[in-house]
């Protein structure tokens, strides 16, 4: 399935291609009747539409790349389809939606005081605690369903509709459809996933320039920036240094003790992109194939958190650690990880939340 690669620039869709239109028709899978007013968008991008009375939609001026098309409407299951945009328009005549099966489930009424407490935890973990997060506002928290399991100390959440978020720091209005959110306090583990539609905020020319600088600052050193650098073979040129971090369980570790969980050895030799990344047999998809942890420093920014392992002789650069599960993390042309549950981030990347997220079609 995997092949080593050296030169990836030829694999990226050529910038000379024009921007493409994606059109299609949405209908009920059972009755074949058209479905009007369905939300149609490219996940985590700025491009969306609503279907008309005949179920037709058109996404205009889509840049080349790989995307996930999402269709949602009340009463039907969400529709997802991966699309590769190259050099010609795309027509999707048969987007069929399946009606939801209405299941009566037990409704547990959470006391208002408890809901507010758990919502505060959710908001902190979902948006983050950064300066950017402090300028974000969830406008409709009532669409968020929260549940807390006291036995497992696990907070879970999902949304019945789009969570509307205003990001005043980056100049975005985001609609986020949250499918899964789990914060496991016993393991110190957080995972969430969903689909987002971005809308650029209106502002003066001065404000727009300020937002552009803020977006660029959020982009630099991010996972998106790093993975795009891997694809373009410009990891070192863009300020990244990737190394091998070898971890072994520490037999002296006990939960709650001050002893480190792992015995760690950092191999002080920069890796090349093809040491940890491979092509796959899926067009537009790459894989991170690495046996150890990936230790990534961003040399253009200092680390002020001191939250990750550092060897005494290492410079104080912004540092992130990526550790991997049994499956290979896959990522696309846009620098987006397709199966995020396969990778765990620590350090700078581990603190990034929805507040710092940029649309997949973002260009610095």
C-alpha positions in Angstrom: 0.0 0.0 0.0 2.8 2.4 0.8 5.6 3.8 -1.2 8.4 6.0 -0.2 8.5 9.4 -1.8 11.2 12.0 -2.4 9.6 14.6 -4.6 6.1 15.6 -3.8 5.7 18.9 -5.6 4.6 17.1 -8.7 1.8 15.4 -6.8 0.1 18.7 -5.7 -2.6 19.9 -8.0 -1.1 22.5 -10.3 -1.9 26.1 -9.4 -2.6 26.9 -13.0 -5.9 24.9 -12.8 -8.9 27.1 -12.7 -11.3 27.1 -9.7 -14.0 24.4 -10.1 -17.7 24.3 -9.6 -19.3 21.3 -7.8 -23.0 20.8 -8.5 -25.5 18.2 -7.7 -29.1 17.1 -6.8 -30.3 16.0 -3.4 -33.2 13.6 -3.0 -34.9 11.3 -0.5 -33.4 7.8 -0.9 -36.9 6.2 -0.6 -39.3 8.4 -2.4 -36.7 10.0 -4.8 -38.4 13.4 -4.1 -36.0 16.4 -4.2 -35.0 17.8 -0.9 -35.0 21.6 -0.7 -33.2 23.8 1.9 -30.5 21.2 2.7 -27.2 22.6 3.9 -24.4 21.6 1.5 -20.8 22.4 2.3 -17.2 21.4 2.1 -16.2 20.3 5.6 -13.9 22.8 7.4 -13.9 25.1 4.4 -15.5 28.5 3.5 -17.6 27.1 0.6 -21.3 26.1 1.1 -24.8 26.4 -0.4 -28.4 25.4 0.2 -30.4 23.2 -2.2 -33.2 24.9 -4.1 -36.8 23.8 -4.6 -35.6 21.1 -7.0 -32.9 19.8 -4.6 -30.1 21.3 -6.8 -27.0 23.0 -5.3 -23.8 24.5 -6.7 -20.6 25.1 -4.8 -18.7 27.8 -6.8 -15.0 28.5 -7.2 -13.6 25.5 -5.4 -9.7 25.5 -5.5 -8.0 22.2 -6.4 -7.6 19.8 -3.5 -9.2 17.0 -1.6 -12.4 17.7 0.4 -15.2 16.1 2.3 -18.7 17.1 1.0 -21.3 17.2 3.8 -25.1 17.4 3.3 -27.4 17.8 6.3 -31.1 18.5 6.7 -33.5 17.9 9.6 -35.0 14.5 9.7 -32.3 12.8 7.6 -28.9 11.2 8.3 -25.9 13.2 7.4 -24.3 12.6 4.0 -20.5 12.5 3.6 -18.5 12.0 0.4 -14.8 12.5 -0.3 -14.1 14.6 -3.4 -10.9 15.3 -5.3 -11.1 18.6 -7.2 -8.7 18.8 -10.2 -9.2 20.6 -13.5 -12.9 20.1 -14.4 -16.3 20.7 -13.0 -17.9 18.0 -10.9 -21.6 16.9 -11.1 -23.2 14.7 -8.4 -26.7 13.8 -9.7 -27.4 11.1 -7.1 -27.0 12.5 -3.6 -29.5 10.3 -1.7 -30.3 11.0 1.9 -31.7 8.4 4.3 -34.5 9.3 6.6 -33.6 9.1 10.3 -35.2 6.4 12.4 -36.9 8.1 15.3 -35.9 6.3 18.5 -37.4 7.3 21.8 -34.5 7.6 24.2 -34.6 8.2 27.9 -34.3 11.9 28.6 -32.2 12.7 31.6 -32.8 16.3 32.9 -29.6 17.7 34.2 -29.9 20.4 36.9 -29.2 23.8 35.6 -26.3 24.3 38.0 -24.7 21.0 36.8 -25.3 21.9 33.1 -23.6 25.3 33.5 -20.6 23.6 35.2 -20.2 21.0 32.5 -20.8 23.5 29.8 -17.9 25.6 31.2 -15.6 22.6 31.0 -16.8 21.8 27.5 -16.3 25.3 26.3 -12.8 25.5 27.7 -11.8 22.2 26.1 -13.6 22.8 22.8 -12.5 26.4 22.2 -9.2 26.3 24.2 -7.7 28.7 26.6 -5.5 30.8 24.3 -5.8 34.5 23.6 -7.7 33.6 20.4 -10.1 31.4 22.4 -10.9 34.4 24.7 -12.2 36.3 21.6 -14.5 33.4 20.6 -18.2 33.2 21.5 -20.6 30.3 21.2 -23.9 32.0 20.3 -26.3 29.1 20.7 -25.2 26.8 23.5 -28.7 25.3 23.8 -28.0 23.0 20.8 -25.2 21.2 22.7 -26.1 18.0 24.4 -24.0 17.2 27.5 -23.7 14.1 29.5 -21.4 13.2 32.4 -20.6 9.7 33.6 -19.4 9.9 37.3 -18.2 6.3 37.3 -15.8 6.8 34.4 -15.3 10.6 35.0 -16.1 11.2 31.3 -17.8 14.2 29.8 -19.5 13.6 26.5 -21.1 16.0 24.1 -22.7 16.3 20.6 -24.9 18.9 18.9 -28.4 18.6 17.5 -27.7 21.5 15.1 -24.8 23.7 14.0 -22.9 25.3 16.9 -22.6 29.0 15.9 -19.2 30.4 16.8 -18.0 33.9 16.3 -14.2 34.2 16.2 -13.4 37.9 16.6 -9.6 37.2 16.7 -9.4 35.5 13.2 -12.4 37.1 11.6 -14.5 34.0 11.0 -18.1 33.0 11.7 -18.1 29.2 12.1 -21.0 26.7 12.0 -19.7 23.5 13.7 -21.7 20.3 13.6 -20.3 18.3 16.5 -20.7 14.6 16.1 -18.5 13.4 19.0 -16.8 15.0 22.0 -15.2 12.9 24.8 -13.1 14.2 27.7 -11.9 11.3 29.8 -10.6 12.8 33.1 -9.3 9.5 34.4 -6.9 9.1 31.5 -6.3 12.8 30.8 -7.6 12.3 27.2 -9.6 14.5 24.9 -11.1 13.8 21.5 -13.7 15.5 19.4 -14.7 15.5 15.8 -17.2 17.2 13.5 -17.7 19.3 10.4 -17.5 23.0 10.1 -18.5 25.7 7.6 -16.6 29.0 7.8 -17.8 32.4 6.8 -15.5 35.5 6.5 -16.5 38.3 8.8 -17.2 41.8 7.5 -14.9 44.5 8.5 -13.0 47.6 7.4 -9.8 47.3 5.3 -7.8 47.9 8.4 -9.6 45.2 10.3 -9.3 42.7 7.4 -5.5 43.3 7.4 -5.4 42.6 11.1 -7.4 39.4 10.6 -5.1 38.3 7.8 -2.0 38.8 10.1 -3.7 36.9 12.9 -4.6 34.0 10.6 -1.1 33.8 9.3 0.2 33.7 12.9 -2.2 30.9 13.8 -1.1 29.0 10.7 2.6 29.2 11.2 3.9 26.2 13.2 0.5 24.4 13.1 -0.1 20.8 12.0 -1.5 22.2 8.7 1.6 24.2 8.1 3.9 21.2 8.9 2.0 18.7 6.8 1.8 21.1 3.8 5.6 21.6 4.2 6.0 17.8 4.1 4.1 17.6 0.8 6.0 20.5 -0.8 9.4 19.1 0.6 10.0 22.4 2.4 10.1 21.2 6.0 13.5 22.7 6.9 13.0 25.8 4.8 9.7 26.6 6.6 11.4 26.3 10.0 10.5 22.8 11.1 12.9 20.3 12.6 11.5 16.7 13.0 13.3 14.1 15.2 12.7 10.7 16.6 11.6 10.4 20.2 11.9 6.9 21.6 9.5 6.1 24.5 9.4 3.1 26.8 7.1 2.6 29.8 8.7 3.5 33.1 8.4 0.5 35.4 8.7 2.8 38.4 5.7 4.8 37.4 2.5 4.7 39.5 -0.7 6.7 38.9 -0.6 9.9 40.9 3.2 9.6 41.5 5.8 12.3 40.5 7.7 9.7 38.5 7.6 10.1 34.8 5.3 7.8 32.9 7.9 7.1 30.2 11.7 6.7 29.8 12.4 8.9 26.9 15.4 9.3 24.5 15.5 12.0 21.8 17.6 11.1 18.8 19.4 14.4 18.0 19.4 14.0 14.3 16.9 15.7 11.9 14.7 13.4 9.9 13.9 13.7 6.3 10.2 13.8 5.2 10.4 10.3 3.6 11.7 8.9 6.9 8.2 9.2 8.4 5.9 9.8 5.5 4.7 7.6 2.6 2.5 7.7 -0.4 -0.6 5.5 -0.4 -2.6 3.8 -3.1 -5.4 6.4 -2.6 -5.1 9.4 -4.8 -4.3 12.6 -2.9 -3.7 10.7 0.4 -0.5 10.4 2.3 0.4 8.4 5.4 2.6 9.0 8.4 4.4 5.7 8.9 6.6 5.9 11.9 7.4 3.4 14.7 8.3 6.0 17.4 7.0 9.4 18.4 7.6 12.3 16.1 9.2 15.2 17.9 8.7 18.5 15.9 10.2 21.8 16.7 9.3 25.1 15.0 12.5 27.2 15.0 10.8 30.5 14.2 9.0 30.6 17.5 10.1 30.2 21.1 8.3 27.7 23.5 6.8 29.5 26.4 4.8 26.6 27.8 7.6 24.2 29.0 4.9 21.5 28.9 6.8 18.8 26.9 10.0 16.8 27.3 13.1 18.6 26.3 16.7 17.4 26.3 19.0 19.7 28.2 21.0 20.5 25.0 18.0 21.3 22.9 17.1 24.9 21.9 13.9 26.3 23.4 11.8 26.2 20.2 8.1 25.7 20.0 7.7 22.0 20.4 5.1 19.4 19.6 5.0 15.6 20.0 2.9 13.3 17.8 2.4 9.7 19.0 0.6 7.1 16.9 -1.8 4.2 17.4 -2.2 1.0 15.5 -3.4 2.6 12.2 -1.5 5.0 10.1 -2.6 8.6 10.2 -3.7 9.7 6.7 -3.5 13.3 5.5 -4.4 15.1 2.3 -3.1 17.9 0.0 -4.6 20.5 2.4 -2.6 19.3 5.3 -5.6 17.8 7.1 -5.5 14.5 8.9 -8.4 12.3 7.7 -8.5 9.9 10.7 -7.6 12.1 13.7 -8.2 9.3 16.2 -5.0 7.6 15.1 -2.7 10.3 16.4 -2.2 12.0 19.8 -0.7 15.5 20.1 1.2 16.9 23.0 2.9 20.3 23.5 1.9 23.1 21.2 -0.2 21.0 18.8 -1.9 19.4 21.8 -3.2 22.8 23.0 -4.7 23.9 19.7 -8.5 23.8 19.7 -11.4 25.0 17.5 -10.4 28.6 18.2 -7.1 28.1 16.2 -8.6 26.1 13.4 -8.3 27.4 9.9 -10.4 26.4 6.9 -8.9 23.8 4.6 -8.9 26.2 1.8 -6.8 28.8 3.7 -3.8 30.1 1.8 -1.2 32.2 3.7 
